[in-house]
Amino acid sequence: MPRSTRAKRIKQVDLDEFISLSTKQKGPRVLLADIETFPIEAYIWSLWKPHVGLEQIKQDWTLMSFAGKWLGQREVYYADVSEREDVRDDARLLIDVHRLLNNVDILIAHNGQRFDLPKLKARMAIRGLSPLPPIKVLDTLLLNRRAFGFTSQKLAFVSELFADQAKDAHKTFPGFELWRECLSGNQKAWQECREYNIIDVTSMEETYKALR
């Protein structure tokens, strides 16, 4: 089934409504989340194992989009920087995500312990936002590695085995093309980013529930 059809099965809500839904959680407030980031732009001389010094960085990485879903609920929250005049300006997006994470007790994320949460904290610190409260991370990548010897621990592979709404690659803008087109303001690419980011959290939830 095409990714766009799958993504329409869920209900996207705004931030205020999404935060209010956390009161429906029995016990800890458990959020599944996934982020996308724009790449570092740098000057290089070689395509083969380039070493990039700090003085070669033209533009540091920034937050591109965020998708979240309360465990067991159908609503999702998604936000990105597509409407910003400068898509590298992630200040508003970070403020909103910061507000959301202040209402989270447990975060479920694939590679969330090493990537998603530390990356968010780094950008929030750069933007001058206050420290987040303690959040317990259930990293599905690490949990699966400890328990199962799957051929690959990538979410794209594991979700194909355990999730009806499996994560798959972006088709219209494959590979790095999606990030390049979003940087250039292509709204069709941004729509695919939205669907790609949302299906990350829905497929992760299905996989997590099947394997726990």
Salt bridges, closest charged atoms under 4 A:
ASP16 OD1 - ARG99 NH2 2.45
GLU17 OE2 - LYS11 NZ 3.97
GLU41 OE2 - ARG88 NH2 3.02
ASP89 OD2 - ARG84 NH2 2.94
ASP89 OD1 - ARG127 NH2 3.66
ASP90 OD2 - ARG123 NE 2.86
ASP90 OD1 - ARG127 NE 2.97
ASP96 OD1 - ARG92 NH2 2.94
ASP105 OD2 - ARG29 NE 3.10
ASP168 OD1 - ARG3 NH2 2.50
ASP168 OD2 - ARG6 NH1 3.24
ASP200 OD1 - LYS167 NZ 2.79
GLU205 OE1 - LYS69 NZ 2.46
GLU205 OE2 - LYS209 NZ 3.65
